[in-house]
């Protein structure tokens, strides 16, 4: 985690390891692989807003643990002693993110 990029928002939903499926009519907005979609999602904006505002989660809420945290825990078991510092730093980063919400 280099800290070069961050998303800052006062209007978000965080699902982490507890994602909820999109309805079929919104599945075309799913981007697979690297990169991003910009204008190709425009036809789905209103439908997405309608859907997200009606899910059973509060706005600005954390609904699951970070998927990265789970991966770090798995990797920890196979990493050498020299990686302990990086591991601890990554865990602190995750905890700081959860504490601020």
BAFI-3210 file (N, C-alpha, C; in Angstrom, 3 decimals, decimal comma, padded with zeros to 6 digits):
// residues 101
n [1|2|3|4|5|6|7|8|9|10|11|12|13|14|15|16|17|18|19|20|21|22|23|24|25|26|27|28|29|30|31|32|33|34|35|36|37|38|39|40|41|42|43|44|45|46|47|48|49|50|51|52|53|54|55|56|57|58|59|60|61|62|63|64|65|66|67|68|69|70|71|72|73|74|75|76|77|78|79|80|81|82|83|84|85|86|87|88|89|90|91|92|93|94|95|96|97|98|99|100|101]
n.u [000,841|000,929|-000,124|-000,618|-003,008|-006,361|-009,780|-012,141|-015,004|-018,249|-020,450|-021,125|-021,040|-019,751|-018,883|-016,993|-015,976|-018,530|-020,233|-023,115|-025,276|-025,707|-028,741|-029,965|-030,433|-028,556|-026,093|-024,487|-022,830|-020,680|-017,262|-014,689|-011,329|-008,467|-008,479|-011,120|-014,592|-016,169|-018,156|-019,734|-021,398|-023,395|-026,157|-027,199|-027,283|-029,524|-031,088|-029,272|-028,915|-031,508|-031,645|-029,448|-030,198|-032,251|-031,368|-030,850|-029,004|-027,294|-026,351|-022,937|-021,767|-020,027|-020,078|-018,809|-015,733|-012,487|-011,475|-008,844|-007,609|-008,241|-006,765|-004,186|-003,963|-003,959|-001,618|000,274|000,793|002,517|004,656|008,033|010,051|011,152|009,169|007,443|007,296|006,146|003,737|002,552|002,291|000,454|-001,806|-002,299|-002,955|-005,397|-006,923|-006,971|-008,484|-010,982|-011,579|-012,079|-014,560]
n.v [-001,170|001,889|004,383|006,289|006,699|007,558|007,298|009,651|010,404|011,548|010,142|007,026|003,416|000,584|-002,616|-004,649|-007,831|-008,769|-008,575|-007,488|-008,810|-007,311|-006,327|-008,021|-006,198|-004,230|-005,362|-004,894|-002,754|-003,736|-003,927|-005,801|-006,775|-004,577|-000,954|001,428|002,275|004,905|006,870|004,825|003,805|005,616|005,273|003,800|005,167|006,403|004,142|002,691|004,424|004,416|001,704|001,423|003,185|001,845|-000,453|-002,588|-001,164|001,320|004,584|005,624|003,556|000,728|-002,448|-004,860|-006,714|-005,719|-007,044|-007,187|-007,335|-009,941|-011,341|-010,541|-011,772|-014,467|-014,573|-013,934|-016,263|-017,648|-016,018|-014,814|-014,018|-011,489|-010,033|-009,188|-006,512|-005,093|-006,418|-005,804|-003,037|-002,944|-004,076|-002,131|000,017|-000,915|-001,037|001,648|002,738|001,526|002,501|005,205|005,438]
n.w [000,000|-001,101|-000,678|-002,586|-003,905|-003,159|-002,222|-001,467|000,278|001,271|001,034|000,829|000,476|001,990|001,319|001,456|002,403|002,248|-000,105|-002,013|-004,469|-007,692|-009,321|-012,245|-014,360|-013,915|-014,227|-016,548|-015,841|-014,526|-014,409|-015,652|-015,095|-015,596|-015,566|-016,266|-016,551|-018,150|-019,581|-020,486|-018,560|-018,155|-019,045|-016,960|-014,602|-013,175|-012,580|-011,011|-008,802|-007,761|-007,020|-005,140|-003,125|-001,998|-000,789|002,101|003,852|005,743|004,657|004,288|005,756|007,139|006,062|005,994|006,453|005,294|002,193|001,532|004,021|004,786|002,861|003,572|006,045|005,284|003,765|005,671|007,093|005,417|004,957|005,410|008,348|007,919|006,724|008,632|009,569|007,413|007,245|009,759|009,416|007,299|008,517|010,484|008,810|007,787|010,147|010,941|008,868|009,375|011,915|011,532|010,439]
ca.u [000,000|001,815|-000,782|-000,653|-004,382|-007,387|-011,132|-012,676|-016,419|-019,143|-021,634|-020,596|-021,398|-018,585|-019,348|-015,856|-016,134|-019,961|-020,876|-024,462|-025,343|-026,470|-029,827|-029,552|-030,458|-027,389|-024,845|-023,589|-021,885|-019,547|-016,026|-013,732|-009,976|-007,963|-009,079|-012,404|-015,606|-016,584|-019,477|-020,521|-022,364|-024,387|-027,562|-027,597|-027,134|-030,774|-031,480|-028,340|-029,247|-032,758|-031,318|-028,566|-030,921|-033,265|-030,792|-031,052|-027,801|-027,237|-025,326|-021,704|-021,625|-019,129|-020,908|-017,976|-014,298|-011,716|-011,008|-007,393|-007,226|-008,297|-005,620|-002,984|-003,927|-003,563|-000,223|001,101|001,185|003,574|005,723|009,197|010,144|011,488|007,977|006,578|007,091|005,182|002,458|002,003|001,913|-000,765|-002,904|-002,586|-003,672|-006,776|-007,592|-007,186|-009,605|-012,231|-011,844|-012,506|-015,908]
ca.v [000,000|003,031|005,603|007,261|006,923|007,444|007,756|010,406|010,603|011,635|009,398|005,752|002,132|-000,294|-003,983|-005,500|-009,259|-009,101|-007,864|-007,899|-008,879|-006,330|-006,927|-008,341|-005,033|-003,390|-006,112|-004,338|-001,773|-004,444|-003,859|-006,849|-006,446|-003,259|000,184|001,870|002,657|006,270|007,214|003,642|003,512|006,693|004,843|003,052|006,007|006,535|002,820|002,352|005,249|003,870|000,431|001,586|003,876|000,949|-001,642|-002,488|-000,713|002,765|005,319|005,848|002,467|-000,374|-003,645|-006,057|-006,535|-005,535|-008,271|-007,136|-007,806|-011,403|-011,804|-010,319|-012,815|-015,716|-014,449|-013,880|-017,618|-018,182|-015,027|-014,946|-013,081|-010,143|-009,337|-008,835|-005,063|-004,700|-007,008|-004,988|-001,749|-003,152|-004,274|-000,812|000,784|-001,396|-000,651|003,093|002,958|001,120|003,343|006,546|005,426]
ca.w [000,000|-001,239|-000,254|-003,673|-004,351|-002,123|-002,543|-000,344|000,024|002,410|000,594|000,360|001,069|001,933|001,517|001,794|002,144|002,258|-001,215|-002,379|-005,935|-008,457|-010,100|-013,623|-015,253|-013,652|-014,420|-017,568|-015,308|-013,928|-015,210|-015,328|-015,502|-015,253|-016,243|-015,741|-017,525|-017,837|-020,111|-020,845|-017,492|-018,055|-019,140|-015,766|-013,409|-012,408|-012,065|-009,942|-007,638|-007,219|-006,375|-003,980|-002,064|-001,425|-000,159|003,558|004,550|005,931|003,924|005,048|006,726|006,806|006,178|005,962|006,634|004,070|001,542|001,608|005,344|004,745|002,073|004,372|007,077|004,628|003,360|006,886|007,462|004,562|004,790|006,284|009,468|007,455|006,249|009,754|009,628|006,376|007,638|010,841|008,837|006,521|009,468|011,070|007,792|007,740|011,390|010,896|007,966|010,018|013,082|011,146|009,892]
c.u [000,889|001,178|-000,865|-002,081|-005,346|-008,719|-011,670|-014,126|-017,177|-020,485|-021,163|-021,256|-020,154|-019,049|-018,231|-016,098|-017,594|-020,681|-022,305|-024,554|-026,148|-027,643|-029,361|-029,487|-029,280|-026,057|-023,961|-022,608|-020,655|-018,369|-015,108|-012,361|-009,605|-008,685|-010,389|-013,355|-016,028|-017,997|-020,337|-021,546|-023,471|-025,840|-028,097|-027,619|-028,413|-031,216|-030,574|-028,664|-030,511|-032,492|-030,529|-029,282|-031,978|-032,687|-030,884|-029,796|-027,854|-026,132|-024,134|-021,489|-020,671|-019,895|-020,116|-016,526|-013,625|-011,296|-009,493|-006,916|-007,234|-007,111|-004,317|-002,862|-003,498|-002,079|000,697|001,618|002,331|004,736|006,867|009,173|010,389|010,265|007,082|006,289|006,067|003,802|001,793|001,533|000,606|-001,969|-003,278|-003,352|-005,141|-007,543|-007,891|-008,391|-010,925|-012,581|-012,403|-013,940|-016,936]
c.v [001,238|004,331|006,661|007,616|006,739|007,909|008,444|010,727|010,794|010,965|008,072|004,567|001,261|-001,706|-004,951|-006,945|-009,721|-008,364|-008,348|-007,871|-007,735|-007,029|-007,103|-007,114|-004,079|-004,098|-005,586|-003,288|-002,434|-004,413|-004,967|-006,446|-005,025|-002,175|000,587|002,180|004,080|006,517|005,995|003,278|004,559|006,221|004,168|003,903|006,048|005,211|002,399|003,133|004,729|002,578|000,644|002,273|002,997|-000,345|-001,483|-002,114|000,800|003,364|005,548|004,791|001,395|-001,655|-004,937|-005,703|-006,344|-006,877|-008,331|-007,657|-009,330|-011,969|-011,650|-011,409|-014,156|-015,706|-014,492|-015,261|-018,165|-017,210|-015,286|-013,885|-011,652|-009,369|-008,874|-007,336|-004,590|-005,219|-006,150|-003,633|-001,873|-003,333|-002,942|000,055|000,384|-000,951|000,840|003,404|002,611|002,021|004,703|006,587|005,267]
c.w [000,000|-000,765|-001,338|-004,087|-003,186|-002,691|-001,301|-000,666|001,329|002,072|000,010|001,055|000,936|002,275|001,868|001,421|002,211|001,131|-001,432|-003,905|-006,538|-009,126|-011,558|-014,530|-015,024|-013,898|-015,550|-017,036|-014,690|-014,882|-014,741|-015,843|-015,114|-016,034|-015,590|-016,897|-017,177|-018,339|-020,436|-019,771|-017,381|-018,158|-017,872|-014,494|-012,583|-011,800|-010,912|-008,670|-006,966|-006,450|-005,083|-002,825|-001,402|-000,863|001,357|004,350|004,667|005,074|004,863|006,123|006,208|007,087|006,158|006,199|005,277|003,489|001,577|002,952|005,385|003,982|002,851|005,428|006,481|004,289|004,569|007,249|006,628|004,353|005,762|007,372|008,986|006,968|007,387|009,831|008,626|006,716|008,713|010,318|008,049|007,440|010,111|010,082|007,741|008,979|011,415|010,011|008,597|011,178|012,713|010,636|010,977]
res [x|x|x|x|x|x|x|x|x|x|x|x|x|x|x|x|x|x|x|x|x|x|x|x|x|x|x|x|x|x|x|x|x|x|x|x|x|x|x|x|x|x|x|x|x|x|x|x|x|x|x|x|x|x|x|x|x|x|x|x|x|x|x|x|x|x|x|x|x|x|x|x|x|x|x|x|x|x|x|x|x|x|x|x|x|x|x|x|x|x|x|x|x|x|x|x|x|x|x|x|x]
***
